[in-house]
Amino acid sequence: MANAVIMPKAGITVESCIIGTWEKKIGDAIKVGDILFNYETDKASFECESTAEGTLLEIFYNEGDEVPCLVNVCAIGAPGEDCSALRPDSTAAPAPSAEEKPAEETVKADAPAVASPTATAGEKTAVSPRARKLAERAGVDASLATPTGPSGRIIERDVRALMENPALATAKVEAVAPAPIEKAVEAAAEFTDVKFSGIRRAISRSMHTSLSTMAQLTHTNSFDASTILAYRAMLKAAGGEYAGITLGDIILYAVSRTLPSHPDLNAHMLDDTSIRLFRHVNLGVAVDTPRGLMVPTIFCAEEKSLLEISREVKELAAQCREGNISPDKLSGASFTVSNLGSLGVESFTPVINPPQTGILGVCCTTDRPRRAADGSIELYPAMTLSLTYDHRAVDGSPAARFQKELAKNLESFTALLAK
């Protein structure tokens, strides 16, 4: 009896995943534990291992498809075995892959002079919302695409295939003469369209939602970083694990000890009329990865030592960069810290990660002049902090008081450690 392999549920908050690359093809011999395909959520990527042994009989979803969790993705069984009952939509077979298409059909698909069946006058074909939006952005007629979705529906990959055929993409149902293929190909060679990854799409949605739904305001102040620089130098000289503690770790520690006195910044906006205040500081830390920005969470950071915070940040960052972090570690933060100091950024306006009410931007240190006690002018290392807060939940004065207390804690960091 054929067995189905389902799309794994990568975390309790994940509802669907996007298939990346199939590592196996139809007809391949499969063993339990073999990697069938890789997939990504909006925050991380994973590999799907086979839970069955036999021959890969059928693939129900292609690369780039968004698949609901726990839905059948492919079937494995004995060669020639019927697996139609395992298809997610038993009313229609999935789109054949390029290697499965008959040679005759492939030739037809590649010939720009042959019109798509959906281009027949008066004929209507269902178009998915994602396919329609892509066609509108690209300026092509979605109805000219060859449908490969369930029940003859035009889906996103059909529109992309249409866009790759310059003559057909610019054709009209009324048989208006298409633009010369040579010019279209020449124009296309001047740029490259890159499809957003799942993480990039998640960032895009989150940042757009943040700026369009919140009343965001940013305060910028600076403090004398002499104490934390000296403390960091002492730790480095001490060697061992302590040598790995960074200025960023020191700031995270200070934030975790300062936030409890400012509950409106350690909170989530539920709507325009209520706010959720957290008893613990669940600190989000922005991490730059090759796949995009990720924000893992240090839960109950106010209960952890400086060394524990340093260790956990490094572990979480490594998991983010390797792409194997659990989605559950990428949610639940009550406040976020974004550090661009190592890149030489002197000031910036961080964007709040909704539904949080605040985010702290950490900048580099710069030498600034000040008047010494004896009246002379001296230079000191100043570090800038940029706090963005949701003005619906936090007023300017409370936000400024948080920054003032945080700066004081950093300027007297050794005293903060003694508390």
C-alpha positions in Angstrom: 0.0 0.0 0.0 1.3 3.4 -1.0 2.2 5.8 1.8 2.0 9.6 1.8 4.7 12.0 3.2 3.2 15.1 4.7 4.5 18.6 5.0 5.9 18.8 8.5 4.7 21.3 11.0 7.8 23.3 11.9 6.7 24.9 15.1 3.3 25.5 16.8 2.8 28.8 15.1 3.6 27.7 11.5 0.5 27.1 9.2 2.2 26.5 5.8 5.7 26.1 4.3 7.2 26.7 0.9 8.9 23.9 -1.0 12.4 24.8 -2.0 14.2 22.1 -4.0 13.3 18.5 -4.5 16.3 16.3 -3.9 14.5 13.2 -5.3 12.5 12.7 -8.5 9.7 10.3 -9.5 11.0 6.8 -9.9 13.8 7.1 -7.4 14.3 4.4 -4.7 13.6 5.9 -1.3 14.7 4.7 2.2 13.4 5.9 5.5 15.4 9.0 6.5 16.4 10.0 3.0 16.1 13.8 2.3 13.2 14.3 -0.1 13.1 18.1 -0.3 13.9 21.2 1.6 11.3 23.7 2.7 11.2 27.0 4.4 8.8 28.8 6.7 8.8 32.6 6.8 11.7 32.4 9.3 13.8 29.3 8.7 14.6 26.5 6.3 14.6 22.7 6.9 15.0 19.4 5.2 12.1 16.8 5.0 13.1 13.2 5.6 11.1 10.3 4.2 8.9 8.5 6.6 8.3 5.6 4.2 10.4 3.2 2.0 9.8 2.3 -1.6 9.7 4.1 -4.9 8.7 7.8 -5.2 5.5 7.4 -7.2 4.1 10.9 -7.4 4.9 14.5 -6.3 1.9 16.5 -5.5 3.5 19.9 -5.2 6.3 21.6 -7.2 9.2 23.8 -6.1 8.0 27.2 -5.0 4.6 26.0 -4.0 3.2 27.0 -0.6 1.8 24.0 1.1 -0.3 23.8 4.3 1.2 21.9 7.1 0.2 18.2 7.6 -0.9 18.0 3.9 0.3 15.1 1.7 3.3 16.3 -0.4 4.2 13.1 -2.2 3.5 9.3 -2.4 5.9 6.4 -1.9 5.1 2.8 -2.6 5.7 -0.1 -4.9 6.4 0.6 -8.6 3.1 1.0 -10.6 1.0 1.2 -7.4 -2.1 3.4 -7.5 -1.7 6.5 -5.2 -4.5 8.7 -6.5 -6.4 8.4 -3.2 -3.4 10.2 -1.5 -3.6 13.3 -3.6 -4.6 16.4 -1.7 -7.1 17.3 -4.5 -8.3 14.0 -5.9 -10.3 15.8 -8.6 -7.2 16.9 -10.5 -3.8 15.5 -11.0 -0.8 17.7 -10.1 1.1 19.6 -12.7 3.6 17.3 -14.4 7.3 18.3 -14.0 9.3 19.1 -17.1 10.8 15.6 -17.3 7.4 14.0 -17.1 5.9 16.1 -20.0 5.7 14.3 -23.4 8.1 15.6 -25.9 5.3 16.8 -28.1 3.7 18.9 -25.3 7.1 20.4 -24.4 7.6 21.5 -28.0 4.2 23.2 -28.0 4.9 25.0 -24.7 8.2 26.3 -26.1 6.8 27.6 -29.3 5.8 31.3 -29.0 3.6 31.2 -32.1 1.1 28.8 -30.5 -1.5 30.6 -28.4 -2.5 29.3 -25.0 -5.9 27.5 -24.8 -7.0 30.0 -22.3 -6.6 32.8 -24.9 -9.8 31.7 -26.7 -12.2 34.5 -27.0 -15.0 34.4 -24.6 -13.5 31.7 -22.5 -12.9 32.4 -18.8 -10.4 30.6 -16.6 -10.1 30.9 -12.8 -7.0 32.8 -11.6 -5.6 32.5 -8.1 -5.2 35.8 -6.2 -1.4 35.5 -6.1 -1.2 34.8 -9.8 -3.5 37.9 -10.5 -1.4 40.2 -8.4 1.9 39.0 -10.1 0.3 39.5 -13.5 -0.8 43.0 -12.6 2.7 43.9 -11.3 4.4 42.5 -14.5 1.9 44.0 -16.9 0.8 40.8 -18.5 -2.6 39.3 -19.2 -3.0 36.4 -16.8 -5.7 34.8 -18.9 -3.1 34.0 -21.6 -1.2 31.7 -19.2 -1.5 27.9 -19.5 -3.2 26.6 -16.3 -1.6 23.9 -14.3 -3.3 24.3 -11.0 -6.1 22.2 -9.5 -9.2 22.0 -11.7 -7.6 24.0 -14.5 -6.8 27.0 -12.3 -4.1 29.5 -13.3 -1.6 29.8 -10.4 1.5 31.8 -9.8 4.0 29.5 -11.6 1.8 29.7 -14.7 2.1 33.5 -14.8 5.8 33.2 -14.3 6.0 30.8 -17.2 4.0 33.3 -19.3 6.4 36.1 -18.3 9.4 34.0 -19.6 7.8 34.0 -23.1 8.2 37.6 -24.3 6.0 37.1 -27.4 3.1 35.4 -25.6 3.3 37.7 -22.5 2.8 40.8 -24.6 0.1 39.2 -26.9 -3.6 40.3 -26.7 -6.7 38.2 -27.0 -7.7 40.5 -29.9 -4.6 39.2 -31.7 -2.7 42.5 -31.5 0.8 42.0 -33.0 3.3 41.3 -30.3 6.5 43.3 -29.9 9.5 41.9 -31.7 11.1 39.1 -29.6 14.6 40.4 -30.2 13.8 43.7 -28.5 12.0 42.0 -25.6 14.9 39.7 -25.0 17.3 42.6 -25.2 15.3 44.6 -22.7 15.0 41.6 -20.3 18.8 41.2 -20.3 19.3 44.5 -18.7 17.8 43.4 -15.3 17.1 40.3 -13.3 13.9 39.6 -11.4 14.5 37.8 -8.1 11.6 36.1 -6.3 11.5 36.9 -2.6 12.3 34.1 -0.2 9.9 33.1 2.6 11.9 35.2 5.1 12.1 38.2 2.8 8.3 38.1 2.3 7.8 37.8 6.0 10.0 40.8 6.6 8.2 42.8 3.9 4.8 42.1 5.4 5.9 42.8 9.0 7.7 46.1 8.2 4.8 47.4 6.0 2.3 46.5 8.8 4.5 48.1 11.4 4.9 51.5 9.6 1.3 51.6 8.4 -0.5 50.7 11.6 1.7 52.3 14.4 2.4 55.8 15.5 6.2 55.4 15.6 8.6 58.0 17.0 12.3 57.8 17.6 14.5 59.3 20.3 18.3 59.4 20.0 20.7 59.9 22.8 24.3 59.0 23.7 26.3 58.0 26.7 29.9 57.8 27.8 31.0 54.3 26.8 34.3 54.5 28.7 33.1 52.1 31.5 31.8 49.3 29.2 34.9 49.6 26.9 37.2 49.2 29.9 35.1 46.3 31.3 35.2 44.6 27.9 39.0 45.0 27.7 39.3 43.4 31.2 37.1 40.4 30.1 39.2 39.9 27.0 42.4 39.9 29.0 40.9 37.4 31.4 40.5 34.9 28.6 38.3 31.8 28.5 34.6 32.1 28.0 34.7 35.7 29.3 36.8 36.8 26.4 33.8 36.1 24.1 31.5 38.6 25.8 30.9 41.6 23.5 29.7 45.1 23.8 26.4 44.0 22.3 26.1 41.3 25.1 26.7 44.0 27.7 24.0 46.2 26.3 21.5 43.3 26.2 22.2 42.7 29.8 21.7 46.4 30.7 18.4 46.5 28.7 17.1 43.3 30.5 17.7 45.0 33.9 16.3 48.4 32.8 13.0 47.3 31.1 11.2 46.0 34.2 11.0 49.6 35.5 9.3 50.6 32.2 6.6 48.1 31.6 4.9 50.0 28.8 8.0 49.3 26.6 8.1 45.6 27.6 4.7 45.0 26.1 2.5 44.2 23.1 -0.2 46.3 21.7 -3.4 44.2 21.4 -5.5 46.8 19.7 -6.1 50.6 20.0 -7.7 50.1 23.4 -5.5 47.6 25.3 -1.9 46.6 25.9 -0.3 43.4 27.3 2.4 43.9 29.9 4.9 41.1 30.4 6.2 39.9 33.7 9.5 38.8 32.1 11.8 40.5 29.6 11.7 38.3 26.5 14.4 40.0 24.6 14.5 39.8 20.8 17.9 40.1 19.2 18.1 41.1 15.5 20.5 38.8 13.6 21.8 39.3 10.1 21.9 36.1 8.0 22.5 35.3 4.4 18.7 34.7 4.0 17.6 37.9 5.7 17.0 39.5 9.1 15.9 37.1 11.8 15.0 37.9 15.4 15.4 35.0 17.9 14.3 35.5 21.5 16.1 35.3 24.8 13.3 34.4 27.2 13.4 35.6 30.8 16.6 37.6 30.0 16.3 39.5 33.3 17.0 36.3 35.2 20.2 35.4 33.3 23.7 36.4 34.0 25.9 38.3 31.5 27.7 35.2 30.6 24.5 33.2 30.1 23.1 35.9 27.8 26.4 35.9 25.8 26.3 32.2 25.3 22.6 32.1 24.3 22.9 34.9 21.8 25.8 33.1 20.1 23.9 29.8 20.0 20.7 31.5 18.6 22.7 33.5 16.0 24.5 30.3 14.8 21.2 28.5 14.4 19.7 31.4 12.5 22.7 31.5 10.1 22.6 27.7 9.6 18.9 27.9 8.9 17.9 25.2 11.5 16.4 27.3 14.3 13.0 26.3 15.6 10.3 28.9 14.6 9.2 28.8 18.3 12.5 30.6 19.2 11.7 33.3 16.7 8.5 34.5 18.4 7.4 35.7 21.8 9.7 38.7 22.2 8.4 41.6 24.2 11.2 44.1 23.2 13.9 44.0 20.5 17.5 45.2 20.2 19.0 45.9 16.8 22.8 46.5 16.8 24.4 48.1 13.8 27.4 49.4 15.7 29.9 47.0 14.2 29.0 48.4 10.7 29.9 51.9 11.7 26.3 53.2 11.8 26.2 56.4 14.0 22.4 56.8 14.1 19.4 55.1 12.6 15.6 54.7 13.0 14.8 51.1 13.8 11.3 49.8 12.9 9.3 48.2 15.6 8.6 44.5 15.3 4.8 44.3 15.8 3.0 43.9 18.1 5.9 45.1 20.4 5.8 48.7 21.6 9.5 49.4 21.3 12.9 48.6 19.7 16.3 49.9 20.6 18.9 50.6 17.9 22.6 50.4 19.0 25.1 52.4 17.1 28.9 52.6 17.0 31.2 54.6 19.3 32.6 57.9 18.2 35.0 60.3 19.8 33.4 63.5 21.0 34.8 66.6 22.8 33.7 67.7 26.3 35.0 70.1 28.9 37.0 68.3 31.6 36.8 69.3 35.3 39.9 71.5 35.0 38.4 73.4 32.1 40.3 71.7 29.3 38.7 70.0 26.3 39.0 66.2 26.2 37.7 63.5 23.9 35.5 60.6 25.2 34.0 57.6 23.4 30.3 58.3 22.9 27.8 55.5 21.9 24.5 56.4 20.4 21.2 54.6 21.2 18.1 55.1 19.1 14.8 54.1 20.7 11.7 53.8 18.5 8.4 53.5 20.4 4.7 53.2 19.6 3.3 56.6 20.7 -0.1 54.9 21.1 1.3 53.1 24.1 4.2 55.2 25.3 4.5 59.0 25.6 7.7 60.9 24.9 8.7 61.5 28.6 8.4 57.9 29.7 10.4 56.8 26.6 13.1 59.4 27.4 13.2 58.2 31.1 13.9 54.7 29.9 16.8 55.9 27.7 18.2 58.0 30.6 18.1 55.1 33.1 19.7 52.8 30.5 22.5 55.3 29.8 23.1 55.6 33.5 23.2 51.8 33.9 25.7 51.5 31.1 27.9 54.3 32.4 28.1 52.6 35.8 27.9 49.1 34.5 30.0 47.5 37.2 27.6 48.8 39.8 24.7 47.3 37.8 26.4 43.9 37.9 26.5 44.2 41.7 22.7 44.6 42.0 
